[in-house]
Amino acid sequence: MDAINFLKMHGIGNDFVVIDARLRRIDLSRQQARAIANRHTGIGCDQLLVIETANDEHADAFMRIYNTDGSESEACGNGTRCVASLILAQNNSRHCIIETLAGLLDCEAVEDGQVSVDMGPANLDWRDIPLSEAIDTLHLNAGSGPLQDPVAVNMGNPHAVFFVDDAEAVDLAIHGPIIENHKLFPARVNVEVAQVISPAHMRLRVWERGVGETLACGSGACATIVAASLRGLTERQASIDLNGGTLHLQWMPDNHVMMTGPVATSFSGIINPALLV
């Protein structure tokens, strides 16, 4: 394989290796994706994002998402905002549509260089999460230690949102993997630990399936505003503080969730072909 150009980007610390494969098709194996994402011997990232030619005529580009274990993910909110920022700049536009495995996502440039993305509808039916059995998704019988009674929300990928008094006190390294691989979640699950500070303000930590605890998770923040509002803990609009910074969320009347936050480019480089052997 020839050398591959890449950008290293992040959205409030949720970091990505971004490869543009629109002009030259790049097919990566699961092993190659893992090699690139490895923080010790590769470039290092939470997710590897590959920009491809859109399949849908209404989209500006297709975004493929690889987790650090090489598995593919359907959605990534912060990654979508990063890729959208590139497309917006290339098109000299304030609006673009990014196609993902979860569907078409409308993105818009807003003030202060931030990017807003419509993450689509919140899905709450047990079959849409998906769950292995029919159960009330507002109160799941799945947990570990202090994490109990979660709300299940699918925001293009599955999430289990737990509400606690102190998000910092939870040992996610212990409880995250147990919940991620719980038998109730056949496609595994992302784990959110949320602390309500006020009706318009939350603290959130996220254990992402196939990755581990990350500095931020956009789809996880979307799932959390929906879960908190359904439980009557917050309003439908709130600021959510993650490990890497703050995102602004709004659960719209049409059931779509809007997410707004900053993006940044850290550096660019060339992937050594030897890394992908």
C-alpha positions as CSV (number, residue, x, y, z in Angstrom):
1,M,0.0,0.0,0.0
2,D,1.2,3.5,-0.9
3,A,1.8,6.2,1.7
4,I,-1.5,7.8,3.0
5,N,-2.0,11.4,3.9
6,F,-3.9,12.1,7.1
7,L,-5.1,14.9,9.4
8,K,-5.2,14.6,13.2
9,M,-8.3,16.4,14.5
10,H,-10.4,16.6,17.7
11,G,-13.6,17.8,19.1
12,I,-13.1,18.8,22.7
13,G,-10.5,16.1,23.1
14,N,-12.3,13.3,21.3
15,D,-9.5,12.7,18.8
16,F,-9.5,11.3,15.2
17,V,-7.2,10.4,12.4
18,V,-9.0,11.6,9.3
19,I,-8.2,10.1,5.8
20,D,-9.7,11.5,2.6
21,A,-10.3,8.6,0.3
22,R,-12.5,10.4,-2.2
23,L,-9.9,10.7,-4.9
24,R,-8.1,7.4,-4.2
25,R,-10.0,4.5,-2.8
26,I,-8.5,3.2,0.4
27,D,-9.7,-0.2,1.8
28,L,-8.5,-0.8,5.4
29,S,-8.7,-4.1,7.2
30,R,-9.6,-4.3,10.8
31,Q,-6.0,-5.0,11.7
32,Q,-4.8,-1.9,9.7
33,A,-7.3,0.3,11.4
34,R,-6.1,-1.0,14.8
35,A,-2.5,-0.3,13.8
36,I,-3.3,3.3,12.9
37,A,-5.3,3.9,16.1
38,N,-2.7,2.5,18.4
39,R,-1.3,5.3,20.6
40,H,2.0,3.6,21.2
41,T,3.1,2.2,17.8
42,G,0.7,4.1,15.4
43,I,-0.7,7.6,15.2
44,G,-3.3,7.2,18.0
45,C,-6.9,8.2,18.1
46,D,-10.3,7.4,19.6
47,Q,-11.7,6.7,16.1
48,L,-10.3,6.5,12.6
49,L,-12.5,8.4,10.1
50,V,-12.3,7.8,6.3
51,I,-14.0,10.3,4.0
52,E,-15.4,8.5,1.0
53,T,-17.5,9.5,-2.0
54,A,-21.2,9.8,-1.0
55,N,-23.6,7.0,-2.0
56,D,-26.6,9.3,-1.6
57,E,-27.0,12.1,-4.2
58,H,-28.0,14.6,-1.5
59,A,-24.8,14.1,0.6
60,D,-21.5,15.9,0.2
61,A,-19.4,12.9,1.5
62,F,-19.7,9.5,3.2
63,M,-17.8,9.1,6.6
64,R,-16.7,5.6,7.6
65,I,-15.9,5.2,11.3
66,Y,-13.5,2.7,12.8
67,N,-13.1,2.2,16.5
68,T,-9.7,1.5,18.1
69,D,-10.4,-2.2,18.0
70,G,-10.9,-2.1,14.3
71,S,-14.7,-2.5,14.5
72,E,-16.9,-0.1,12.6
73,S,-19.3,2.3,14.3
74,E,-22.5,3.7,12.9
75,A,-22.3,7.2,14.3
76,C,-19.8,9.6,15.8
77,G,-21.0,13.1,16.7
78,N,-17.7,14.8,17.3
79,G,-16.2,13.1,14.3
80,T,-19.0,14.3,12.1
81,R,-18.4,17.8,13.2
82,C,-14.7,17.5,12.4
83,V,-15.3,16.1,8.9
84,A,-18.0,18.6,8.3
85,S,-15.6,21.5,9.1
86,L,-13.3,20.2,6.3
87,I,-16.2,19.9,3.8
88,L,-17.6,23.3,4.7
89,A,-14.1,24.9,4.1
90,Q,-13.6,23.0,0.9
91,N,-17.0,24.0,-0.4
92,N,-16.8,27.6,1.0
93,S,-20.3,26.9,2.4
94,R,-22.1,27.1,5.7
95,H,-24.0,23.9,5.2
96,C,-23.2,20.3,4.2
97,I,-24.6,16.8,4.6
98,I,-22.5,13.9,5.8
99,E,-23.6,10.4,5.0
100,T,-22.9,7.7,7.7
101,L,-24.1,4.2,8.3
102,A,-26.6,5.8,10.6
103,G,-28.0,8.0,7.8
104,L,-27.7,11.6,6.5
105,L,-26.5,14.2,9.0
106,D,-27.1,17.9,8.3
107,C,-24.2,20.1,9.5
108,E,-23.9,23.9,9.8
109,A,-21.1,26.3,10.6
110,V,-22.1,28.6,13.5
111,E,-20.4,31.4,15.3
112,D,-16.9,31.3,16.8
113,G,-15.8,28.5,14.4
114,Q,-18.1,26.0,16.0
115,V,-20.1,23.4,14.0
116,S,-23.6,22.2,14.7
117,V,-24.9,18.8,13.5
118,D,-28.4,17.4,13.4
119,M,-27.7,13.9,14.8
120,G,-31.1,12.6,13.7
121,P,-34.0,11.2,15.8
122,A,-33.6,9.6,19.2
123,N,-34.8,5.9,18.9
124,L,-36.2,4.4,22.1
125,D,-37.9,1.2,21.0
126,W,-36.1,-1.9,22.4
127,R,-35.7,-3.3,18.9
128,D,-33.9,-0.1,17.7
129,I,-31.3,0.0,20.6
130,P,-31.0,-3.0,20.0
131,L,-31.8,-5.1,23.1
132,S,-31.9,-8.9,23.3
133,E,-35.4,-8.9,24.8
134,A,-38.5,-6.7,25.0
135,I,-38.2,-4.3,27.9
136,D,-39.0,-0.8,29.0
137,T,-36.1,1.2,27.7
138,L,-36.6,4.0,30.3
139,H,-35.7,1.5,33.1
140,L,-33.3,-1.3,32.1
141,N,-32.4,-4.2,34.3
142,A,-28.7,-3.9,33.5
143,G,-25.8,-2.5,35.4
144,S,-22.7,-2.9,37.5
145,G,-21.9,-1.7,41.0
146,P,-23.2,1.9,41.5
147,L,-24.4,2.0,37.9
148,Q,-28.0,0.8,37.9
149,D,-31.4,1.5,36.2
150,P,-30.2,3.1,32.9
151,V,-32.1,4.6,30.0
152,A,-31.4,3.1,26.6
153,V,-31.3,5.4,23.6
154,N,-30.1,4.8,20.1
155,M,-28.5,7.8,18.4
156,G,-27.3,5.9,15.4
157,N,-25.5,3.7,17.9
158,P,-26.6,2.2,21.2
159,H,-26.3,4.0,24.5
160,A,-27.1,3.2,28.2
161,V,-27.3,6.3,30.2
162,F,-26.9,6.1,34.0
163,F,-27.6,8.9,36.4
164,V,-25.4,9.3,39.5
165,D,-24.8,11.8,42.3
166,D,-21.1,12.1,41.5
167,A,-19.8,11.2,38.1
168,E,-16.2,11.5,39.2
169,A,-16.6,8.8,41.9
170,V,-17.5,6.0,39.4
171,D,-14.7,3.7,38.4
172,L,-15.5,3.4,34.7
173,A,-12.5,1.2,34.0
174,I,-14.2,-1.5,36.1
175,H,-17.9,-1.0,35.3
176,G,-17.7,0.2,31.7
177,P,-16.5,-3.1,30.2
178,I,-19.0,-5.1,32.2
179,I,-22.0,-3.0,31.0
180,E,-20.6,-2.7,27.4
181,N,-20.7,-6.5,27.1
182,H,-23.9,-7.2,29.1
183,K,-26.1,-9.9,27.5
184,L,-28.9,-7.4,27.1
185,F,-26.9,-5.6,24.4
186,P,-26.3,-7.9,21.4
187,A,-24.3,-5.1,19.6
188,R,-22.6,-4.0,22.8
189,V,-23.3,-0.6,24.1
190,N,-21.8,2.8,24.9
191,V,-22.0,3.7,28.6
192,E,-22.8,7.2,29.9
193,V,-22.4,8.3,33.5
194,A,-24.3,11.5,34.0
195,Q,-24.5,13.9,36.9
196,V,-27.3,16.6,36.8
197,I,-26.0,19.9,38.1
198,S,-29.0,22.0,37.1
199,P,-32.0,21.6,34.7
200,A,-29.7,23.1,32.0
201,H,-26.3,21.7,33.0
202,M,-24.9,18.2,33.3
203,R,-21.5,16.5,33.9
204,L,-20.9,13.5,31.7
205,R,-18.3,10.7,31.4
206,V,-18.5,8.1,28.6
207,W,-17.2,4.6,28.1
208,E,-17.3,3.9,24.3
209,R,-17.7,0.4,23.1
210,G,-14.5,-0.8,21.4
211,V,-12.6,2.2,22.7
212,G,-12.8,2.8,26.4
213,E,-13.3,6.0,28.3
214,T,-12.9,9.0,26.0
215,L,-12.5,12.7,26.6
216,A,-15.8,13.3,24.8
217,C,-18.6,11.5,22.9
218,G,-21.0,13.5,20.8
219,S,-23.6,10.8,20.3
220,G,-23.4,9.9,24.0
221,A,-24.1,13.6,24.9
222,C,-27.1,13.4,22.6
223,A,-28.4,10.3,24.2
224,T,-27.9,11.9,27.6
225,I,-30.0,15.0,27.0
226,V,-32.8,12.7,25.7
227,A,-32.6,10.4,28.7
228,A,-32.4,13.2,31.3
229,S,-35.4,15.0,29.7
230,L,-37.5,11.8,29.7
231,R,-36.7,11.2,33.3
232,G,-37.7,14.8,34.1
233,L,-34.2,15.7,35.4
234,T,-33.4,18.5,32.9
235,E,-35.0,20.7,30.2
236,R,-34.7,19.6,26.5
237,Q,-31.8,22.0,26.1
238,A,-28.6,21.8,28.2
239,S,-24.8,22.3,28.3
240,I,-23.0,19.1,29.0
241,D,-19.4,19.1,30.4
242,L,-17.4,16.1,29.2
243,N,-13.8,15.3,30.1
244,G,-12.4,17.4,27.2
245,G,-14.9,20.3,27.2
246,T,-18.5,21.4,26.8
247,L,-21.1,20.6,24.1
248,H,-24.5,22.2,23.7
249,L,-27.4,19.9,23.1
250,Q,-31.0,20.5,22.2
251,W,-33.7,17.8,21.8
252,M,-36.0,19.3,19.2
253,P,-39.8,18.9,19.0
254,D,-39.4,16.7,15.9
255,N,-37.3,14.2,18.0
256,H,-34.0,15.2,16.3
257,V,-31.1,16.1,18.5
258,M,-28.9,19.1,17.7
259,M,-25.3,19.2,18.9
260,T,-23.0,22.2,18.8
261,G,-19.3,22.4,19.7
262,P,-15.8,23.4,18.6
263,V,-13.4,21.5,16.3
264,A,-9.6,21.7,15.9
265,T,-6.9,20.4,13.7
266,S,-3.8,19.3,15.6
267,F,-1.4,18.3,12.8
268,S,-1.1,16.6,9.4
269,G,1.2,13.8,8.2
270,I,1.8,10.8,6.1
271,I,1.2,7.2,7.3
272,N,4.2,5.0,6.7
273,P,3.2,2.1,4.5
274,A,5.2,-0.2,6.9
275,L,2.6,0.5,9.6
276,L,-0.1,-1.2,7.4
277,V,1.7,-4.4,6.5
